[in-house]
Amino acid sequence: MHESFSPEANDRPTLNRLKITRLRELLQEILPRNDFYSKKLAGVQRPKDIHSLEQIEDWPFTLKEELVASVRDANEKSPCLPGNLTYPVENYVRYHQTSGTHGRPLPVFDTADDWQWWMECWQNVLIRGGVMEHDRVFVASSFGPYIGFWSAFDAVIHFGATAVPTGGLSSRARLELMRSVGATVLIATPSYALHLIEVAGEVGIDVNSLAIRLIIVAGEPGGSSPSVRTRLQQAWDAEVIDHAGATEVGPWGVGDQQGKGLNILEPWFHPEFLSLKTGAQATDGELSELVITTLGRSGAPVIRYRTGDVVRPHWPTEDQIDVCPWVQLVGGVLGRVDEMFIVRGVNIFPQSIDDIVRSFPEILEYRLSVLNQNSLDMMVLEIEDQLDDPDRVAIELHVRLGLKVTVTVVPRGSLPRFEGKGKRIIRKHSRPPE
């Protein structure tokens, strides 16, 4: 019988001991083989003898910029290699890369053992969602070099369910295939799951009548947003579970049972939270940046990796530990540190805009531009609105953000759609006066 977490680690003290053991084993494996971390931890006294998780709070952080800068250029004998590899390149069986959304793409390699570690982490996502071996899991992805949907696809096979690939198909063709194979589970980004609803309406398919009973959303925030979850649940007549991960880190998060946020898969990842206000370790419920150390994946580890994700941590109380002992991120991933923008003194994350706009089911797509006119910042929101009523959206934005936003309706189909990570916030430094 599958378990959603190890029964031997169902309380915080036991869980912490498990994490210390796995971290110690990781360090003993990678040091001194891994040049990147041998140099980075050179000033740490006896790191392999760690006996407390608090010890690592003084260790140096790992930044994505460091990993990108560590990449050695390709030559006739060797490919581009990141600096945090522990073994010779011949030991690795998987190649992927980051999307490059926030800079130059980072190549990432995995050994066979590391890929097995990915599979073990992913099983918890499938179990939490209630996936069964008889399910037909529809993976809506183009299957480029990005790891997320490849790992999901292989995890479904490893689990024993049927994995349905859809690379190279149009949205309409995917809907037809979904119906013909009787797919029961959909894995997609939140944006693409919403887009499939729109396409289905155009071609006369009622997604509510399809066999999909569960949607696992990943690749971008939204799965823990009440407005997005409600739209998906109602349109598809399906349960929705959130998932979060990163190519360079692993599949670190799974939606909690109540749909109010994410649980970090703590047996395989040790999280820390840096207060956005003070930079120190955050307290319960404080807005913070997520820092992750992998407890496994020895071929390409990350230690104290600053993800850039903005979250609100909540540690389970005594009465919540029986449900799940892992730390919860209330509301899921709320945004990214480098995506926060300030308009007239108000801190705004793209996810807060998405939460508001997605609360209007008649809006098919949107794009927000942050402009500067006469030295004043302003926001202009373009929407594809079936009701052709921008005023109601402008009023809601003003009430919830405390800012005036200019909202305009644009023709249906004029805004870009995204299969992968959507980029709907456009920053422009200036705009000529009208």
C-alpha positions, -999 to +999 in steps of 0.1 A: +000+000+000+013+035-009+019+060+019+018+098+015+047+101+039+070+077+057+052+063+088+085+063+107+087+101+103+053+113+113+063+137+140+087+167+139+116+152+160+116+120+140+114+139+108+143+162+117+164+132+126+156+116+092+166+149+075+199+151+095+207+115+085+200+121+048+219+154+048+249+138+065+248+109+039+246+135+011+276+154+023+297+123+029+290+113-007+296+146-025+326+159-004+353+160-018+341+147-052+320+179-059+344+207-066+317+234-064+306+225-029+341+215-017+351+251-024+319+266-011+320+247+022+357+250+026+352+275+055+327+252+073+341+232+101+335+194+097+303+197+075+300+159+072+296+157+110+264+178+111+242+169+140+216+197+139+197+214+111+203+247+127+240+243+120+236+250+083+220+284+089+255+299+089+266+281+058+269+301+025+238+303+002+238+289-033+225+313-060+212+304-094+236+330-108+265+310-093+253+278-110+249+296-143+283+312-140+299+278-132+289+263-165+319+252-185+315+258-223+313+229-246+342+216-267+347+187-291+351+163-261+326+176-236+292+193-235+283+224-214+286+212-178+274+229-146+299+232-119+279+213-092+283+179-108+297+153-084+307+126-109+322+124-143+297+132-171+297+096-182+278+087-150+248+108-160+218+095-179+194+125-181+199+160-195+175+189-189+177+226-186+159+254-169+135+275-189+156+307-189+126+327-177+149+346-153+182+345-172+204+322-192+192+285-192+210+263-168+219+227-180+210+201-154+222+165-154+209+135-134+223+101-127+201+069-127+200+071-089+191+107-090+162+100-114+150+073-091+150+100-063+128+122-086+104+093-090+102+087-052+094+124-046+068+124-074+050+094-060+039+116-031+022+140-055+004+112-072-006+096-040-018+129-025-040+134-055-055+100-053-041+086-085-048+049-089-031+023-110-061+020-134-059+058-141-050+071-176-029+102-170-029+128-197+003+149-197-003+181-216+031+192-226+053+197-257+081+178-239+109+201-246+142+200-226+124+211-194+123+185-167+088+190-151+066+171-174+092+145-183+095+137-146+057+136-142+054+112-172+080+088-160+066+090-124+032+079-137+048+049-154+068+041-123+036+043-103+019+018-125-007+040-141-010+047-179+008+077-191-005+095-222+020+117-241+007+147-261+038+164-274+034+181-309-004+181-307-027+211-310-050+219-281-080+207-302-062+174-310-054+170-273-090+174-264-100+148-290-073+124-277-084+130-241-119+119-250-108+089-272-085+074-245-109+082-217-082+101-197-090+104-160-062+126-148-048+158-164-013+172-157-009+207-170+000+243-160-030+261-145-030+285-175-031+257-200-059+238-182-079+270-184-070+275-220-083+240-228-117+250-214-117+279-239-107+258-269-133+231-259-160+257-260-149+269-295-151+233-309-182+222-291-167+199-265-180+201-229-150+193-207-174+186-179-185+155-198-150+141-202-137+115-178-112+138-161-116+135-124-083+150-112-061+178-124-025+182-112-013+217-119+024+226-120+049+249-137+035+282-125+016+295-094-021+293-094-030+258-081-034+271-046-054+302-057-090+299-047-102+316-079-082+294-102-090+262-083-127+271-084-128+277-121-110+245-129-130+224-105-164+237-118-155+236-155-139+201-155-160+187-126-127+175-111-105+178-081-074+200-083-041+195-066-011+219-067+025+209-073+057+229-073+093+222-082+123+234-100+147+218-125+178+226-104+161+216-072+135+188-077+098+182-072+097+198-037+060+207-031+026+190-031-008+206-025-023+201+010-055+182+015-076+213+020-064+230-011-051+260+009-014+258+000+016+235-005+034+210+017+071+208+013+082+172+009+105+174+039+119+139+039+136+148+007+140+186+010+150+208+040+134+242+037+144+275+053+126+308+051+143+342+050+121+371+061+117+396+033+117+423+059+147+414+080+166+387+060+167+366+092+150+332+096+112+339+093+086+333+118+053+314+113+032+332+087+058+358+077+063+367+041+096+351+032+119+337+005+121+299+003+156+284+006+160+247-001+186+220+005+181+187-014+183+156+007+194+133-021+202+139-058+239+135-050+249+139-087+238+175-088+230+187-053+220+222-042+226+233-006+209+263+009+196+273-026+178+306-028+148+297-050+135+333-052+100+320-044+079+342-020+059+321+005+043+322+039+054+292+060+032+276+086+045+248+108+019+222+118+005+224+153+001+193+174-034+186+162-023+190+125+007+167+126-014+136+123-027+149+090+008+158+077+039+167+096+054+187+067+056+225+068+028+242+048+031+272+025-001+291+029-015+301-005+013+282-022+040+302-041+029+338-039+053+352-064+090+357-069+113+381-052+126+394-085+091+398-099+077+420-072+070+456-083+061+487-065+034+510-078+029+542-057+042+526-026+022+494-029+042+461-031+025+439-058+033+403-069+020+390-102+001+362-084-021+388-066-031+402-100-038+367-113-060+359-082-082+389-089-085+385-126-091+348-125-120+354-101-140+366-132-148+334-152-158+355-183-122+367-187-104+344-211-069+359-210-051+391-197-019+411-199-008+438-174+016+465-184+034+486-157+041+520-172+057+552-162+041+585-173+052+619-161+074+601-134+043+583-120+039+545-122+006+533-135-009+499-145-028+491-176-047+458-178-058+443-211-085+416-209-104+394-233-138+397-216-169+379-229-190+405-210-172+435-225-174+452-190-140+465-179-154+487-152-163+458-129-127+445-130-112+480-124-134+484-094-124+450-079-087+458-085-091+492-068-108+476-038-083+448-033-051+466-042-059+501-032-047+513-067-064+526-098-058+504-127-068+513-163-087+482-177-094+479-215-111+451-234-092+437-264-104+414-292-108+377-283-077+357-292-054+388-295-034+380-263-008+352-262-016+318-248+009+298-228+014+260-226+043+264-202+051+293-178+030+323-187+044+358-188+015+382-184+032+411-166+050+435-189+072+463-175+078+494-196+100+522-183+081+550-199+051+560-220+047+593-239+019+615-225-014+610-243 
